[in-house]
Amino acid sequence: MKKNIKFIIILFSVLLLGSNLSFAAMSGSSDNNELALYKQGKKLVYQAKKFEKENKANKAKKLYLKALKKFEKAYTKNKKSADILNYLGYTLRKTDELEKAENYYLKGLELDAGHLGINEYLGELYVQTNRIDLAKQRLAVLNGCNCEEYEELKELIENN
């Protein structure tokens, strides 16, 4: 009888421990999934940029649309990431959804007003939509960062 009780206790403990490990693995996977989606999206963006440089706009746009879907899924899992919002804005801008892009950039700035990428890309959007004064405001935020984002936006503004 004692052996049966010991066996039942051990079996119950193993089952309980196993279910806790499964739950922990599942809950951690959503974070990993978000990160995986973000990384996959970034990879697609870099590939799309290469196609842009090769003047293959249609191929680039298809990749930007695929990246956009990855970032949208990542955003559903984490609405507090300025980096995800930055890439949402970027891919929307590259697929000519300028109003939506601006909204995501602005949400990102609410989370991180000094985000280098968002300030540069929002400034680029403002140049693209002929709102140079607003682009200069983004440049002012970047001023003093000693970063390529500042230099690239400054050059774009000067050339328009």
C-alpha positions as CSV (number, residue, x, y, z in Angstrom):
1,M,0.0,0.0,0.0
2,K,2.8,2.4,0.9
3,K,4.5,1.7,-2.5
4,N,1.3,2.5,-4.3
5,I,0.9,5.8,-2.5
6,K,4.5,6.7,-3.1
7,F,4.1,5.9,-6.8
8,I,1.0,8.0,-7.1
9,I,2.7,10.9,-5.4
10,I,5.7,10.7,-7.6
11,L,3.5,10.3,-10.7
12,F,1.4,13.3,-9.7
13,S,4.5,15.4,-9.0
14,V,6.0,14.5,-12.4
15,L,2.8,15.3,-14.2
16,L,2.4,18.6,-12.4
17,L,6.0,19.5,-13.0
18,G,5.7,18.6,-16.7
19,S,2.6,20.7,-17.1
20,N,4.3,23.7,-15.5
21,L,7.2,23.4,-17.8
22,S,4.9,23.2,-20.8
23,F,3.1,26.3,-19.7
24,A,6.4,28.2,-19.1
25,A,7.6,27.2,-22.5
26,M,4.4,28.4,-24.1
27,S,4.4,31.7,-22.3
28,G,8.0,32.3,-23.2
29,S,7.3,31.5,-26.9
30,S,5.1,34.5,-27.4
31,D,8.1,36.8,-26.5
32,N,10.3,34.8,-28.7
33,N,7.7,34.8,-31.4
34,E,7.5,38.6,-31.2
35,L,11.3,38.9,-31.4
36,A,11.4,36.3,-34.3
37,L,8.7,38.3,-36.2
38,Y,10.7,41.5,-35.7
39,K,13.9,39.9,-36.9
40,Q,12.2,38.3,-39.9
41,G,10.7,41.7,-40.8
42,K,14.1,43.5,-40.5
43,K,15.7,40.9,-42.7
44,L,13.0,41.5,-45.3
45,V,13.5,45.3,-45.1
46,Y,17.2,44.9,-45.7
47,Q,16.5,42.7,-48.7
48,A,14.0,45.2,-50.0
49,K,16.6,48.0,-49.7
50,K,19.0,46.0,-51.9
51,F,16.3,45.7,-54.5
52,E,15.6,49.5,-54.4
53,K,19.3,50.2,-55.0
54,E,19.2,47.9,-58.0
55,N,16.1,49.8,-59.3
56,K,13.8,46.8,-58.8
57,A,11.0,48.7,-57.2
58,N,8.3,46.0,-57.7
59,K,10.4,43.3,-56.0
60,A,11.3,45.8,-53.2
61,K,7.6,46.7,-52.6
62,K,6.6,43.0,-52.3
63,L,9.3,42.5,-49.7
64,Y,8.2,45.6,-47.8
65,L,4.6,44.2,-47.8
66,K,5.8,40.9,-46.4
67,A,7.9,42.8,-43.8
68,L,4.9,44.9,-42.9
69,K,2.9,41.8,-42.1
70,K,5.6,40.6,-39.8
71,F,5.8,43.9,-38.0
72,E,2.0,44.0,-37.7
73,K,2.0,40.6,-36.0
74,A,4.8,41.6,-33.7
75,Y,2.9,44.8,-32.8
76,T,-0.1,42.8,-31.7
77,K,2.1,41.1,-29.2
78,N,4.0,44.2,-28.0
79,K,2.5,47.7,-28.4
80,K,5.2,49.3,-26.3
81,S,8.1,48.8,-28.7
82,A,9.4,52.0,-30.4
83,D,11.5,49.8,-32.7
84,I,8.5,47.9,-33.9
85,L,6.6,51.1,-34.4
86,N,9.6,52.5,-36.3
87,Y,9.6,49.6,-38.8
88,L,5.8,49.7,-39.1
89,G,6.0,53.3,-40.1
90,Y,9.0,52.6,-42.4
91,T,7.3,49.7,-44.3
92,L,4.0,51.6,-44.6
93,R,5.9,54.6,-46.0
94,K,7.7,52.4,-48.5
95,T,4.3,51.0,-49.6
96,D,2.8,54.5,-50.0
97,E,0.6,54.4,-46.9
98,L,1.9,57.7,-45.7
99,E,-0.9,58.7,-43.3
100,K,-0.7,55.3,-41.5
101,A,3.1,55.5,-41.5
102,E,3.0,59.0,-39.8
103,N,0.6,57.7,-37.2
104,Y,2.9,54.8,-36.2
105,Y,5.9,57.1,-36.2
106,L,4.1,59.5,-33.8
107,K,3.0,56.6,-31.6
108,G,6.7,55.6,-31.5
109,L,7.8,59.1,-30.5
110,E,5.3,59.0,-27.6
111,L,7.2,56.0,-26.3
112,D,10.7,57.3,-27.1
113,A,10.9,60.9,-28.2
114,G,14.6,60.6,-29.0
115,H,14.4,57.5,-31.1
116,L,17.0,58.1,-33.9
117,G,15.3,56.0,-36.6
118,I,11.8,57.4,-36.0
119,N,13.0,61.0,-36.0
120,E,15.0,60.4,-39.3
121,Y,12.2,58.5,-41.1
122,L,9.5,60.8,-39.9
123,G,11.6,63.7,-41.2
124,E,11.9,61.9,-44.5
125,L,8.2,61.4,-44.6
126,Y,7.7,65.2,-44.0
127,V,10.1,66.0,-46.9
128,Q,8.3,63.5,-49.1
129,T,5.0,65.3,-48.3
130,N,6.5,68.7,-48.7
131,R,6.4,69.7,-45.0
132,I,9.9,70.9,-44.7
133,D,9.4,72.9,-41.5
134,L,8.3,69.7,-39.7
135,A,11.2,67.8,-41.2
136,K,13.5,70.5,-39.8
137,Q,11.9,69.9,-36.4
138,R,12.9,66.2,-36.6
139,L,16.4,67.3,-37.6
140,A,16.6,69.6,-34.6
141,V,15.9,66.6,-32.3
142,L,18.7,64.7,-34.0
143,N,21.1,67.6,-33.8
144,G,24.2,66.7,-31.7
145,C,23.7,63.0,-31.9
146,N,26.8,62.6,-34.1
147,C,24.9,59.9,-36.1
148,E,24.2,59.0,-39.6
149,E,20.4,59.6,-39.1
150,Y,21.2,63.3,-38.6
151,E,23.5,63.5,-41.7
152,E,21.1,61.7,-44.0
153,L,18.1,63.8,-43.0
154,K,20.1,67.0,-43.2
155,E,21.2,66.1,-46.7
156,L,17.7,65.2,-47.8
157,I,16.3,68.5,-46.5
158,E,19.1,70.5,-48.2
159,N,18.4,68.8,-51.5
160,N,14.7,69.7,-51.5
